[in-house]
Every structure is written in C-alpha cells, then in structure tokens.
Amino acid sequence: MSLSFFETHKVRPDANPVHSLTNVRRILVIDYFSDSLEAGDHIISQNLAQFEQLFYVELGGCSRRTFLLRALLAHPTVTSILVGELPDKSMCNNDLSKVICNDQTADCAFSDSYQNYFNQGMRLHRLELLPLRTLDDLLRSKLFPGLREIRMVMGVKPFSSSLLSVVSAAHPTVNEFWLIDDRNLHFLQHTPPFISSFIDECQEQDLNRFFIIERVGPGKAIGQSPYEWYVIGLTLKTTFASKSRLKILNLVSSLFPKLKTLTLNLEDHNATYHINDFATTLGQFVSLRTLFLYGVYKRLNFGSKKLAPSVRVRSMDTFDAMVARAETGTLWYTSRIAREVRVLDMIYIKDSGRERVHRRFKEWRLDGWLYVANGDRETGGKLQRVMSED
C-alpha cells in the first residue's frame, strides 16, 4: 500500500506521519495488495485528524476497506471520496453523499445492484454503456445522480444523435459523451453527425486512408445550452506510412477548435517528423488540456539536439543508456510541445523500442503521466521503465 500527498509528499502508511499534514488538502490512497492492508488502514485512520484541510481522497480497493472508508466519511472537512468499485454492502446503511464511484459498466442487472447505494447519496462520475436493447430507457431513467461522463461502446448499428438530447434532458450534469469504437466496427460504416464535416474534408483530400477514428467525445460547456454539443475529444490511429499526419492534425484543429483531449497513436506509423513541425502543428489546438501520445518518440526527428541520458549509466553503449536517452528525449520533446500548446496541463506517454545488444534483442517500454509547469512550461513526472529481453 502507498499513501501519496498530492501537494507535498509520498510516504508509506507504516512510516511516521510527516510534519505539515495540516496543509495537505488532496490525498491518494493506493492499494498495492499488501498483506498488511488492514494494519495500514488503521494507521492512516488514526492519523486522519492531523489532516485539518483535507477535502479530497482517492481510495483503492474500496470493497475491502470498510474501516478506512467509515473514518473518511466521519472526517469533518472531507467532501469527496473517489472510489473505483462499490463499497461493501454493509455501507448501504451509511450516508454516502461524500462517495463518488468513478467508473462502472451498465448491464441488465445494473439498476438493481446500484439503487441501494444511490439511495444513500452515492454519486457516479462515469458510466460505460454496452450496446443494450434498453439503452434509451436506461438513459431516460433518473438513476445516476451526479453523473458527469458517459462512455458508449459502439456496435454495428448507427449512432442516433437523439441520444444526446435524451441525456441532456435526463442528466443535465453530464458534460461528456464518448463513443468508443476500439474494434473498428462502427466508424468505418457510420459517421456520427458531429464529425461528418471532418470526414468529408478528409475524403476530398484523400486523407481518410491514413487514419482510423477509435474514439470521439462530444461535450458541452457548463452554463451553455444543455442541448448544444461539440467535439471535445478525439482518438486517431495511423494506418499507413504517410507524411499526411500533420495535414490531418491541421484539419482537426480547424474544425474542432474546442477540442480538450487528443490521443495520437503512431505505433503502426513509419513516417518521421521534425519536432519543430510536430510541436507547431499541435500549437494550433488552442483549447487542448490533455494529450495522449502512443509510439511518438520513434517518429520524431530531433535535428541537431543531442540527448544525453538524464541518469548516470556505466557506458554510453549500454542498453540502459538507450533507454535513458529515450526518457530524456521524451521529457525534452513534451516540454517543446507544452511551450507551443499554452493551455496544455498533462501528457500521457506510452512508448516502446527493441534493440539488438550482443546478439540478443532487448525491449524497453516507457509509460506514465507528465505534468506541465505553468511557468517555464517544462514537463515533469515519473515515467515507468520496463526492460526485457528475448
């Protein structure tokens, strides 16, 4: 188990409490499947009184942590407890108005299993919908208090834009509605109306062969008309080697000026781009706050920029040095992007490579979140390194 203080520290719950706990306002409690889970929760609970300004908590393994959840519910300043699963059934007799269930999938038995929790005040942040026959009835129900986001897994049937009107009427708090087509069953056959102008323009320029849309997210701004939706999120995956990626991004930025979340998957891409061209193109996204980049590092040309490893390694020819250079390069190019995209807050990185070292192939992976500092626009964060060999 690990306890993280968002503004200040990262500590273990079995360590001595750090000083300055009175200033901590956001806390993350993660379940690492520790054998001492119960003992750790008791230690955290005993020290909660020192968190005098604590208002937000993320709690992992909620169903097994009733003792800690009860202590958090009783804390006088805590207003929001984000959980990834339903609490234990014994909690249904408690006031759960502080609890927000982060992400759940709706099935035929969904209404019955959740009703008791909703009756006690629990809210739902995100709902994932499978292709259901009763979808309209489910969305028209008032079952989901506090719902902010819906994710709909697409099937073969066309998407009806009337569903957005249904959602607006029944759930005015929903501000994102994601259509997910990771298996490429829907968007190749059906074009949702809110991206039809983009698809038409790509067809005219013969660009539609070079990418696949996997996810699209219409959304609405708080305070605007509840029935006015526009594209705020998009996931693009490249299908062929082509220099057309920047042209496609130019179109996306011009047609979707309110785009807040963009995912670029270049893992199957063979073309390369100069970092300056790539960053400048992304700089046209004037509303972009979150960027997901998959397989981008290998597709970038850094020009004369020399990337020295950010960590000390034994030899510049070692495999460790290659991975260290990739990490350094990732921090450098994401900072370059952040200086172009002035409102960008965070970037998720997923990259990999395969190198031949002493007649054997070794693989490396980097993934994790990088966060942008508002002043110098430098990115920082901890990227997870994974290295293996054949």
N, C-alpha and C positions, 0 to 999 in steps of 0.2 A: 504494500500500500504506500501511497505517497500523498503528501499534503503540499499544495502549491499556493503561495500568496501572490496574487496577480501583480500587485504593485511593487512588492519588495523581495520576497524570499521563496526558496524551495527547501522544505525540510521534511524529515520523516516524523510520523506521529509518535514514535517511541523515543524521539530525541527531546531534549529540554526545550520548552517553549521559547521562541525568540523574543527578544525585547521589542518594543514598538508595536505589539499586537493591537494596541488601542487604535492605531491609524489604519489598519487593514480593513478594506471595505468589500473586496471581492476575493473569494476563496474557491479553490478547486480541489475536491477530494476524489482521488482516483483509486479504483480497485485494481490491484495487481495480483489478485488471487493469493494473497498472503495467508499463511497458516495461522497468523496471529491477528486475523481480521477483527474478531470480537474485542480482543485486548486493545488493539489500536483505536477502535471506535470509542472505547471507554476513556482512553487518554484524551482524545480530541474533545469528547463531550465535557470532560472535567475542566477543560481549559477554554471553553467557549465564552465564558463570562469575560475573559480578557479582551475579546473582540468587540469593543464598545461601539464601533461604527459599521459592523458587518451587515451588509444588506443582501448580498447575492452569493449563492452557493451552487456548485455543480457537484452532484453526488452520483458516483458509480456504484453498481451492484446494489441498487436500492432495495430490492425484494428481500435481501439477506441482512439489511442494516436497519432494522426497526428501531433499535435503541438510539442510534445516532439521529435518525430522522425525527424521532419524538423530541430529542433535545434541540434540534434545529427549529422545529415548529414552535417550541416554547421560548426561543431566543427573542428578546423584545425588539431588536432592530432588523432582524432578517425579514425581508419581504418576498423574496423569490428563491425557490429551491428547484433547480432544474434536474430532472431525473430521466434516465434513459429507458426505464422499464416501470411497470406498475409496482407500487408498494405492496407489501404483504397484505392479504385480505383483512388481517386484524386491524389495519389502519383505517378501514372504512367507517369506523365509529368516531374518528377524529375529524377536526376541522382541517381540511386540506386546501384551504384557499391560498396558501403560500406555495403550493406544489404545482409545477408546470411539467407535464410529460412531454419530452422533446420530440419523439418520432415514433409513430405507430402505424401499422398497416391494417386497413379495414377489410374484414372478411364477413361472411354471413352471420357469424356469432358476435360481431364487434359490438353492436348496440347493447346487448345484454351484459357482456362482461365489463363494460366501462361505466354503465349507468350509475352503479353504486358510488364509484369514485367521483363522478361528475356531480352527483347529488351532494357530496361533501365539499364541493367547491374546487376540486382539481381542474386545472385548465390544460388544454392540449395545444402545443405550439405548431407541430407539423403532422399532417395526415397523408399517408400514401394510399392511393386508391388503385386496386387491381381492376381489370375490366369486368365489371359486375353488371348483371341484368338490371339490378335495382339501383343503379347509380343515381339517377335523377331523384328518386325518393330519399336516398341516403343524404344527398346534398341539401335537399329541401328541409330535412329534419333540423331541429334546433339542438341537436345532441352535443355539439362540440363547443363548449364555452371557451372564449379566448383564442380561438383558432386563428393563426397568422398565415400559415402556408399550407398549400395542398400540392401534392405530387401525384400525378396520374400516370400510371404505366399504360402505354398505348397498345392497343391490339390492332386488328386488321380493319376495324370499322372506322369510318371518318369521324373526326372530332367535330362536335357541334358547338359553335360559339355561343349558343344559347345557354350552355352550362355556366358560362361566366356571369350571365345575368341572374341565373338561379343562385349562384354563390354570393353575388353582390346583395341580393335580397335577403337571403337566409343568414349569411355570415358577413356582416359589414366589416368585421375586424380583419378578414383575410385580405392581404395585400400582395400575395404571390401565388400563382397557379402554374406549376411546372408540368409540361408534357414530356414524358420520358420515353425515348424510343431507342434504347441501347442495342436492341436486337435488329434494328433497321427494318421493321415490319410496316411501319406506318408512314413516315415522311417521304419514302420513296414512291408511295402510291397516292398519298393525300397531302395537300398543302393547307395548313391552318391559315385562315384569312389574314391574321396579323403578320405573317411573313411572306405573303403572296407577292408583294412588290419586289422583295429581295430575290425570291426565286425567279421571277420573270426577268429581272435585270441580269441575273447570272446566266440565264439561258440565252439571252441576247448576246452576251459577251463570251459565250461558250466556256463558262467557268464552272457550270454545275457538275461537270465530270470529275472535278478535282477535290471535292469535299463531300462529307456526309453530315447532316444535322442530326445529332443524337438527343439533344435536349433544347427546349425553348421555354422561356418563362415569361409570360405576360404578367404585368403587375400594375399597381395603381398607387398613386401618392396619397398619403394621409391628408385629408382636408379637401381633396378634389372630388369630382363627381364619382359616386360609387359605381357607376356603370362605364367609366372611361378607363379602358385598359390599353397598355402599350408594352412593347418588349423591353424587359429589364435584364434578361439573362439569356445566354446562348452558349451551346457547346458545339464546336466544329472539329471534325476529324478529317485529316487529309487522306485521300485515297490513292493518288498517283504522284510520281515525281513531277514537279512542275514549279515554275517560278511565279505561279499565279497567286500564291498565298497573300502577298501584300495587296494585290488588286482586290481580292475578296475582302480583306480587312478594311480597305478603303470604302467599299460598298457598305459593309456592316456599320461602320462609324457614321456614314452619311445618312443611312436610312433608319438607324436606331440610336438617336442622339441621347436617349435616357438610359442606355444600357449600363447597368451597375455591376453585373457579374459576367465574366467572359472566360470560357475554357477553350484552350487551344491544344489539340492533341496532334503532335508531329511525329509520333513514334513510328509510323509507316511512311514517313516522308524522306526524300533523298536530296532535295534541293537545299542549298545553303544561302544565308542572308547575312549581309554585313550588320553588325549590331546597331550601328547608327541608323540604318534604314529601318530595321525592325522596331527600334525604340521610337523613332519619329512617327512611324505609322501608328503605333499604339497610342502615341500622344494625341491623336485625333479623337480619342474616346474621352470626351470632356466630363462624363459622369461616372467613369469606371472606378469602383471602390475595391473590388475583389477580382484577382486574376489567378486562374489555374493554368499551369504550364506543364505539359507532359512531353518528354522527349525533345525539349527545345535546345538544350546545351550543345548537342552534337550538330545542330543545324545552323549554328551561328559562326560567323567569321569575325574574329576579334581584331583583325588588322594587325597593326604593329604592337598592340597591347601584349605585354609579357605577363603571364600569370604564374607567379611564384606561389608555392604551397603556403597556406596560412598557418600550418603546423610544422614543427621540426621533424624531419624524417631522416633516416640513415643515409639514403642515397637518392639522388635525383632520378636514377634509372629504375628505381623500385616501383612495384605496383602501387605501394602506398602513396608514392609521390604523384602518380597519375590520378588517383582518387582525390588527393589533397588539392591538386590543380583544378580538378572539376568542381570541387567545393568552392575554391577561391573564385573561379570563373563565374560560378552561379551567383555568388554574392555581388560580384562586380557588375554583371550584366543586368541583374534585377535592380540594382541601385541606379544604373543608367536608365532603365525603363521608368523607375519611380520619379526621376527628375523630369521626365517628359510628361508622365501622367500625374498631374499635380494633385489630384484628389485621391490617388490610389492609397489604400490603407494596408493591404496584405496580399501576399502572393503564395500560392501553394505550389511546391516543386515536386515533380516525380520524374527522375531521370535514371538512366542506366547505361552501362557500357560493357564491352567484352574485349579483353586484351590478351594477346599471346605472350606469356612470360616463361622463359626457359622450357619451351616445347609443350607447355600446358596452357590451356585457356583459363583465365580468371574473369569473373564477372563482378561488377560493382553496381550498387543502387544508392541513390540519394533521394530522400523524400522528407517532407516536413513543411511547416509554415515559416515564412519570413515576414517580418513586420517592418513597416516604413516609419522612420523617424521624421517628424514633421519639419524639423529644422534643416538639416543637411540632406534629407531625402535618402539617406543610406539605409539599406535593408539589414536586418539582423535577426537572428534566431538560431535554433539548433536543428540542423539537418541530420536525420538519422542515416548513418552509413551501414550498409550491409555488403560484405565481400565474401565471395565463394569461389571455388574452382572445380573444374570438371574432374 
